[in-house]
């Protein structure tokens, strides 16, 4: 019987902090070369079968399962060591055993999107999965002095809803990765390009505050920053008082876009048929927020038809 499996959407952002090292390896600070670094990681994963790292004193494995054109299917497994007790004729003997509970991850190479399975009996919080994948990838990217940030893809309205409702917003922060794939002509991208070129920044944090809780952002003024974070280019967080006077906080990591796909468990752990792969691609397109990728995907769809 098929079961509905929930996935949350994320995007990876390759960061080049050390230009001397990267130039010596033939990489330049542009979207094409950053995407090549991203793709190379999964090429190595395919060749090696799995990679691992330690995160918060636990061992995790990213395991290659299959590739369908530009879609990579992986599994993220957590090593679990537990006590096991066996009864003999004389007494009960305690031993240590281990297993590897896992969740499924689908990666779209060109757009650097991740669909991460939500399975709370293994990972209580799906954001932990993205943090673990980020930790694993950074362990292997450090050889070229590159890193990756993995951020949620969210609906823009999730941000604006805090200012539509009767809230008193006191503090607002944007944390943004220097332009990766977006190549957009907007205020946020121009600002981040300047920060990279003139300061050498690989990440930029913007903080806005009003002690009286009167932050009322002009949509035209910061819309490009909201779009940037919503596309997975960074994160936002804010502190506010709700209409009942209760102090609360919110951040974009609580708001990832969620999609649902029906699978037979035996198929998702092995080989997917063409129809199921097309379903995954369709769901990947549904959560896409970057215009250039939308246009490319629409053009490809038209050509196929």
C-alpha positions in Angstrom: 0.0 0.0 0.0 1.2 3.5 -0.8 1.7 5.9 2.0 1.9 9.7 1.9 5.4 11.0 2.7 6.0 14.6 3.6 9.1 16.5 2.5 10.3 20.0 3.2 12.1 22.3 0.7 15.6 23.8 1.1 18.3 25.3 -1.1 22.0 25.0 -0.8 24.3 28.1 -1.2 27.9 27.5 -2.0 30.2 30.1 -0.4 33.8 30.9 -1.6 35.5 32.6 1.4 39.1 32.2 0.3 39.6 33.5 -3.3 43.4 32.7 -3.5 42.7 29.0 -2.8 39.8 28.8 -5.2 41.5 30.6 -8.1 44.4 28.2 -7.8 41.9 25.4 -8.2 40.4 27.0 -11.3 37.1 28.3 -9.7 35.8 31.8 -10.0 33.2 33.5 -7.8 30.2 33.1 -10.1 27.1 31.1 -10.2 28.4 28.7 -12.8 31.5 27.6 -10.8 29.6 27.5 -7.5 27.1 25.1 -9.1 30.0 23.1 -10.4 31.3 22.7 -6.9 27.8 21.6 -5.7 27.5 19.1 -8.6 31.1 17.8 -8.0 30.2 16.9 -4.4 27.3 14.6 -5.5 29.5 13.2 -8.3 32.0 12.1 -5.6 29.2 10.8 -3.4 28.0 8.7 -6.3 31.5 7.3 -6.9 32.1 6.6 -3.2 28.7 5.4 -2.2 28.5 7.3 1.1 30.1 10.1 3.1 29.9 10.7 6.8 30.6 13.2 9.6 30.1 13.6 13.3 27.4 16.1 14.4 26.7 16.8 18.1 28.5 13.7 19.1 26.6 11.4 16.8 27.8 9.8 13.5 25.7 10.4 10.4 25.9 9.0 6.9 24.8 10.5 3.5 24.3 7.5 1.2 23.9 7.6 -2.5 20.9 5.6 -3.7 20.3 6.5 -7.4 20.4 9.3 -10.0 17.6 10.3 -12.3 18.9 12.9 -14.8 19.5 15.9 -12.5 17.8 14.4 -9.5 19.9 12.7 -6.9 18.3 10.3 -4.4 20.1 10.0 -1.1 19.4 8.6 2.3 20.5 10.3 5.5 21.2 7.7 8.2 22.0 8.2 11.9 24.1 5.6 13.7 22.3 4.4 16.8 24.1 2.3 19.4 21.8 0.7 22.0 21.8 -1.9 24.8 20.6 -5.3 23.8 19.8 -8.1 26.3 19.8 -11.8 25.5 18.6 -14.6 27.7 20.8 -17.7 28.0 20.1 -20.9 30.1 22.0 -19.4 33.0 21.4 -15.7 32.9 20.7 -12.6 30.8 23.7 -11.1 29.0 23.8 -7.5 28.0 25.6 -6.4 24.8 25.8 -3.4 22.5 24.1 -3.3 19.1 23.7 -0.7 16.5 21.3 0.2 13.7 20.9 3.0 11.1 17.5 4.7 11.0 17.3 6.9 7.9 15.2 9.4 6.0 15.1 10.1 2.2 16.5 13.2 0.5 16.1 14.3 -3.1 18.5 16.8 -4.6 18.0 18.8 -7.8 21.5 19.6 -9.0 20.9 22.5 -11.3 18.8 24.6 -8.8 20.5 23.2 -5.7 17.2 22.3 -4.1 16.7 19.7 -1.4 13.5 17.8 -0.6 14.1 16.4 2.9 11.7 13.8 4.3 10.0 14.5 7.6 10.1 11.5 9.9 9.8 12.6 13.5 10.6 9.1 15.0 14.1 9.6 13.6 14.6 13.3 13.5 12.3 15.3 15.8 12.9 18.5 13.7 13.4 18.5 9.9 15.8 21.4 10.3 18.2 19.1 12.1 18.4 17.1 8.9 19.4 20.1 6.8 22.0 21.0 9.5 23.4 17.5 9.4 23.6 17.5 5.6 25.3 20.9 5.7 27.8 19.5 8.2 28.6 16.5 6.1 29.0 18.5 2.9 31.2 21.1 4.6 33.5 18.4 5.9 34.3 17.5 2.3 34.1 21.0 0.7 36.8 22.3 3.1 39.5 20.7 0.9 38.8 23.6 -1.6 38.1 26.1 1.2 34.5 26.3 0.2 31.4 25.9 2.4 27.7 25.5 2.0 24.7 27.1 3.7 21.4 25.2 3.5 18.4 27.4 4.0 14.6 26.8 3.9 12.5 27.8 0.9 9.4 29.5 2.2 6.4 31.5 1.1 7.0 35.2 1.1 3.6 35.7 2.8 5.0 33.9 5.8 7.1 37.0 6.5 4.5 39.7 5.7 1.9 38.1 7.8 3.6 39.3 11.0 3.1 42.9 9.8 -0.5 42.5 8.6 -1.7 41.2 11.9 -1.9 43.4 15.0 1.7 42.8 16.2 4.3 45.1 17.6 7.6 44.1 15.9 10.6 45.2 17.8 13.5 43.5 16.0 14.0 42.2 12.5 17.2 40.4 11.2 18.1 39.2 7.7 21.1 36.8 7.4 22.0 36.5 3.7 24.5 34.5 1.7 26.5 36.3 -1.0 24.8 35.7 -4.4 24.9 32.1 -5.5 22.6 31.0 -8.3 20.1 33.8 -8.4 21.8 36.2 -10.8 19.0 38.6 -10.3 18.9 42.4 -10.9 17.4 43.6 -7.7 18.4 45.7 -4.6 19.3 42.7 -2.5 21.6 41.1 -5.1 23.3 44.4 -5.9 23.8 45.1 -2.2 25.3 41.7 -1.6 27.6 41.9 -4.6 28.9 45.3 -3.3 29.5 43.7 0.1 31.5 40.9 -1.6 33.5 43.2 -3.9 34.2 46.0 -1.5 34.4 44.3 1.9 35.1 40.7 1.0 31.9 39.5 2.8 30.6 36.0 2.2 27.6 36.5 4.5 25.8 39.7 5.4 23.6 40.3 8.4 21.1 43.2 8.5 19.4 44.2 11.7 16.5 46.6 12.2 15.1 47.5 15.6 12.5 49.8 17.2 12.3 49.7 21.0 8.6 50.7 20.9 7.7 47.9 18.5 6.9 50.1 15.6 8.8 48.4 12.8 6.6 48.8 9.7 8.7 47.8 6.7 7.9 49.4 3.4 7.2 46.5 1.0 8.9 48.3 -1.9 11.9 49.0 0.3 12.8 45.5 1.5 10.8 43.2 -0.8 13.9 42.1 -2.6 15.5 40.9 0.7 12.3 39.0 1.6 12.3 37.4 -1.9 16.0 36.5 -1.4 15.5 34.8 1.9 12.3 33.1 0.7 14.2 31.6 -2.2 16.6 29.9 0.2 19.3 32.6 0.0 19.3 33.2 3.7 17.1 33.4 6.8 15.1 36.0 8.6 14.0 36.2 12.3 12.0 38.7 14.3 10.8 39.5 17.8 7.3 40.8 18.4 4.4 41.3 20.8 1.1 39.8 19.7 -2.3 41.4 20.1 -2.5 39.9 23.6 0.8 41.5 24.6 2.8 38.2 24.7 6.4 38.4 23.6 7.2 36.0 20.8 9.8 35.2 18.2 9.6 33.7 14.7 12.1 32.7 12.0 12.1 31.4 8.5 13.5 28.0 9.6 10.1 27.3 11.1 8.3 27.9 7.8 9.8 25.6 5.1 7.5 24.8 2.1 6.0 21.3 2.6 5.0 18.9 -0.2 3.5 15.4 0.0 4.3 12.5 -2.4 2.8 9.0 -2.3 5.3 6.1 -2.3 5.5 2.4 -1.7 8.1 2.1 1.0 9.9 -0.7 -1.0 10.2 1.5 -4.1 11.5 4.6 -2.4 14.3 2.6 -0.9 15.2 1.1 -4.3 14.5 2.1 -7.9 11.8 4.6 -8.8 9.8 4.3 -12.0 9.6 7.1 -14.5 6.2 8.3 -13.4 7.4 8.7 -9.8 10.5 10.6 -10.9 8.3 13.0 -12.9 6.2 13.5 -9.7 9.3 14.5 -7.8 10.4 16.9 -10.6 6.9 18.4 -10.6 6.9 19.0 -6.8 10.4 20.5 -7.1 9.0 23.0 -9.7 6.1 23.8 -7.4 8.4 25.1 -4.7 10.7 27.0 -7.0 10.7 30.8 -6.4 13.6 32.0 -8.6 12.3 33.5 -11.9 15.2 32.3 -14.1 14.7 28.7 -13.0 10.9 29.0 -13.4 11.4 30.2 -17.0 13.9 27.5 -17.8 11.7 24.8 -16.4 8.6 26.1 -18.2 10.7 26.2 -21.5 11.9 22.6 -21.0 8.3 21.5 -20.3 7.1 23.2 -23.5 9.8 21.5 -25.5 8.9 18.1 -24.1 5.3 18.6 -25.1 
